[in-house]
Amino acid sequence: MLRLLELEAPYQGGLRRSMVNGFNAGFSWGSSLHSACDGEAANAEKAYAAEGRDLSARLVQANIPGASALPPRER
């Protein structure tokens, strides 16, 4: 998260605040679902990572002309 903030919102302001608040809300939500790092939490982490990768690929393809698709994700 810190690296993302450095790159996308290096200065204090609305965007940075919104990103931090969104991260904190998501972290709290995830913590309420998974109180321990068990197999279920690990599977959820993999599913969230795959969803993020797919979303990123669609955003790149929609917004960067000529961009190639990301390689297939590892399962």
Z-matrix of the N, CA and C atoms (Angstrom, degrees):
N
C 1 1.448
C 2 1.515 1 110.27
N 3 1.327 2 116.64 1 -40.12
C 4 1.462 3 119.34 2 -179.15
C 5 1.530 4 111.49 3 -62.29
N 6 1.323 5 116.26 4 -42.00
C 7 1.477 6 119.43 5 179.12
C 8 1.523 7 110.72 6 -65.20
N 9 1.324 8 117.15 7 -40.41
C 10 1.455 9 120.95 8 177.28
C 11 1.525 10 110.47 9 -60.20
N 12 1.312 11 116.72 10 -44.22
C 13 1.475 12 119.93 11 178.52
C 14 1.521 13 111.07 12 -63.67
N 15 1.327 14 117.63 13 -41.17
C 16 1.467 15 120.80 14 177.77
C 17 1.524 16 111.20 15 -57.13
N 18 1.328 17 116.32 16 -40.34
C 19 1.460 18 120.91 17 -176.32
C 20 1.525 19 113.68 18 -82.76
N 21 1.315 20 116.86 19 -42.30
C 22 1.458 21 120.98 20 -170.87
C 23 1.528 22 114.67 21 -97.55
N 24 1.324 23 116.96 22 -27.40
C 25 1.465 24 119.90 23 -176.06
C 26 1.537 25 109.39 24 -148.35
N 27 1.345 26 116.33 25 66.22
C 28 1.463 27 119.13 26 -173.71
C 29 1.536 28 114.54 27 -69.25
N 30 1.303 29 118.03 28 -15.65
C 31 1.463 30 120.98 29 -176.49
C 32 1.524 31 110.56 30 -113.35
N 33 1.316 32 115.47 31 151.29
C 34 1.465 33 120.00 32 176.45
C 35 1.525 34 108.86 33 -61.45
N 36 1.297 35 116.11 34 144.01
C 37 1.453 36 120.14 35 178.98
C 38 1.515 37 110.47 36 158.51
N 39 1.321 38 114.70 37 -172.83
C 40 1.455 39 121.01 38 -174.88
C 41 1.511 40 114.62 39 -61.52
N 42 1.336 41 117.39 40 -43.21
C 43 1.468 42 119.74 41 -178.44
C 44 1.520 43 110.61 42 -63.48
N 45 1.319 44 116.59 43 -48.37
C 46 1.466 45 120.42 44 -179.67
C 47 1.524 46 110.73 45 -60.93
N 48 1.309 47 116.42 46 -44.99
C 49 1.462 48 121.38 47 179.90
C 50 1.536 49 110.46 48 -60.57
N 51 1.323 50 115.97 49 -42.92
C 52 1.461 51 120.86 50 179.29
C 53 1.526 52 111.04 51 -63.92
N 54 1.319 53 117.46 52 -41.57
C 55 1.458 54 121.05 53 179.39
C 56 1.530 55 111.04 54 -65.25
N 57 1.322 56 116.73 55 -44.06
C 58 1.466 57 120.74 56 179.76
C 59 1.526 58 110.08 57 -64.82
N 60 1.320 59 116.70 58 -44.85
C 61 1.468 60 119.87 59 179.49
C 62 1.528 61 111.34 60 -62.26
N 63 1.337 62 117.40 61 -41.03
C 64 1.454 63 120.98 62 178.16
C 65 1.524 64 111.68 63 -64.66
N 66 1.313 65 116.52 64 -42.79
C 67 1.467 66 120.20 65 177.58
C 68 1.522 67 110.65 66 -61.81
N 69 1.328 68 116.29 67 -47.62
C 70 1.462 69 120.10 68 -178.76
C 71 1.527 70 111.94 69 -62.83
N 72 1.328 71 117.07 70 -39.20
C 73 1.467 72 120.42 71 178.13
C 74 1.524 73 110.31 72 -64.61
N 75 1.322 74 117.02 73 -43.97
C 76 1.465 75 120.92 74 178.42
C 77 1.515 76 112.26 75 -64.82
N 78 1.325 77 116.35 76 -39.60
C 79 1.460 78 120.14 77 178.52
C 80 1.522 79 110.40 78 -64.49
N 81 1.316 80 116.71 79 -43.92
C 82 1.472 81 120.66 80 179.13
C 83 1.524 82 110.77 81 -63.01
N 84 1.320 83 116.37 82 -43.16
C 85 1.460 84 120.93 83 178.64
C 86 1.526 85 110.09 84 -60.68
N 87 1.331 86 116.28 85 -47.46
C 88 1.463 87 119.96 86 179.59
C 89 1.516 88 112.19 87 -62.56
N 90 1.318 89 116.35 88 -38.85
C 91 1.463 90 120.21 89 178.78
C 92 1.518 91 111.71 90 -65.37
N 93 1.323 92 116.50 91 -32.32
C 94 1.462 93 118.98 92 178.84
C 95 1.528 94 111.48 93 -71.86
N 96 1.324 95 117.06 94 -26.81
C 97 1.466 96 120.83 95 178.52
C 98 1.524 97 112.65 96 -85.45
N 99 1.321 98 116.27 97 -34.42
C 100 1.466 99 121.70 98 -173.74
C 101 1.525 100 108.76 99 -130.19
N 102 1.311 101 116.21 100 95.09
C 103 1.463 102 119.81 101 -178.23
C 104 1.521 103 112.73 102 -83.28
N 105 1.323 104 117.44 103 -9.62
C 106 1.460 105 121.82 104 178.77
C 107 1.519 106 109.47 105 -137.23
N 108 1.321 107 115.76 106 155.28
C 109 1.472 108 121.04 107 178.93
C 110 1.525 109 108.90 108 -87.16
N 111 1.324 110 114.53 109 72.16
C 112 1.460 111 120.04 110 -179.77
C 113 1.529 112 109.62 111 -102.24
N 114 1.299 113 116.03 112 -172.39
C 115 1.462 114 120.84 113 -179.02
C 116 1.513 115 112.80 114 -60.69
N 117 1.317 116 116.69 115 -38.25
C 118 1.466 117 120.30 116 178.77
C 119 1.527 118 111.14 117 -63.61
N 120 1.325 119 116.54 118 -41.32
C 121 1.468 120 120.36 119 178.44
C 122 1.531 121 110.63 120 -66.25
N 123 1.319 122 116.75 121 -39.58
C 124 1.469 123 120.53 122 178.88
C 125 1.523 124 110.67 123 -64.28
N 126 1.328 125 117.08 124 -40.97
C 127 1.468 126 120.26 125 177.66
C 128 1.526 127 111.10 126 -65.50
N 129 1.321 128 117.49 127 -39.57
C 130 1.468 129 121.02 128 178.08
C 131 1.523 130 109.75 129 -63.85
N 132 1.334 131 117.18 130 -41.37
C 133 1.464 132 121.04 131 179.15
C 134 1.530 133 110.56 132 -59.85
N 135 1.322 134 116.51 133 -43.86
C 136 1.469 135 120.46 134 178.57
C 137 1.529 136 111.30 135 -62.70
N 138 1.332 137 116.18 136 -41.20
C 139 1.463 138 120.14 137 -179.60
C 140 1.531 139 110.65 138 -66.42
N 141 1.334 140 117.53 139 -42.07
C 142 1.464 141 120.44 140 178.97
C 143 1.529 142 110.78 141 -65.65
N 144 1.328 143 116.80 142 -38.99
C 145 1.462 144 120.34 143 178.76
C 146 1.529 145 110.69 144 -64.36
N 147 1.323 146 116.75 145 -42.20
C 148 1.465 147 120.88 146 178.71
C 149 1.527 148 110.57 147 -63.91
N 150 1.313 149 116.42 148 -41.90
C 151 1.468 150 120.23 149 178.69
C 152 1.534 151 110.45 150 -63.15
N 153 1.323 152 117.29 151 -42.53
C 154 1.462 153 120.83 152 177.86
C 155 1.514 154 112.52 153 -64.05
N 156 1.326 155 116.17 154 -40.18
C 157 1.468 156 120.43 155 178.61
C 158 1.529 157 110.62 156 -63.81
N 159 1.327 158 116.12 157 -44.26
C 160 1.463 159 120.14 158 179.65
C 161 1.531 160 111.18 159 -64.00
N 162 1.310 161 116.58 160 -42.39
C 163 1.461 162 120.84 161 177.86
C 164 1.523 163 110.89 162 -62.43
N 165 1.334 164 116.52 163 -44.26
C 166 1.462 165 120.24 164 178.62
C 167 1.524 166 111.51 165 -60.23
N 168 1.321 167 116.72 166 -43.31
C 169 1.463 168 120.58 167 179.64
C 170 1.522 169 110.84 168 -62.39
N 171 1.335 170 117.13 169 -42.39
C 172 1.467 171 119.80 170 179.19
C 173 1.524 172 111.35 171 -65.94
N 174 1.328 173 117.25 172 -37.79
C 175 1.468 174 120.08 173 178.41
C 176 1.527 175 111.26 174 -65.80
N 177 1.327 176 116.23 175 -41.08
C 178 1.466 177 119.85 176 178.29
C 179 1.514 178 110.00 177 -62.80
N 180 1.315 179 117.12 178 -48.70
C 181 1.465 180 120.87 179 -178.07
C 182 1.524 181 111.66 180 -62.92
N 183 1.316 182 117.75 181 -34.77
C 184 1.460 183 121.08 182 -178.13
C 185 1.525 184 112.75 183 -79.05
N 186 1.331 185 117.56 184 -23.86
C 187 1.462 186 119.49 185 -170.89
C 188 1.515 187 115.85 186 -118.40
N 189 1.328 188 118.12 187 -9.29
C 190 1.465 189 120.53 188 -179.51
C 191 1.522 190 108.08 189 -124.46
N 192 1.329 191 116.82 190 99.53
C 193 1.468 192 120.24 191 -179.05
C 194 1.527 193 111.54 192 -56.06
N 195 1.303 194 116.01 193 133.85
C 196 1.454 195 121.59 194 176.91
C 197 1.525 196 114.47 195 80.47
N 198 1.315 197 118.01 196 -0.01
C 199 1.461 198 119.83 197 179.50
C 200 1.513 199 109.87 198 -70.24
N 201 1.310 200 115.52 199 139.78
C 202 1.457 201 118.87 200 178.02
C 203 1.519 202 109.66 201 -83.73
N 204 1.296 203 115.02 202 156.43
C 205 1.455 204 120.31 203 178.12
C 206 1.517 205 109.70 204 -70.25
N 207 1.287 206 116.67 205 152.67
C 208 1.459 207 120.76 206 174.85
C 209 1.513 208 108.96 207 -68.16
N 210 1.332 209 117.07 208 152.26
C 211 1.464 210 118.78 209 177.49
C 212 1.528 211 110.06 210 -63.62
N 213 1.331 212 116.72 211 157.22
C 214 1.477 213 119.47 212 -179.68
C 215 1.524 214 110.01 213 -57.08
N 216 1.335 215 114.51 214 143.90
C 217 1.461 216 118.63 215 -178.41
C 218 1.520 217 110.75 216 -73.89
N 219 1.316 218 113.13 217 152.80
C 220 1.468 219 119.66 218 176.39
C 221 1.507 220 108.41 219 -77.43
N 222 1.282 221 116.76 220 144.56
C 223 1.466 222 121.06 221 179.74
C 224 1.502 223 110.29 222 -107.15
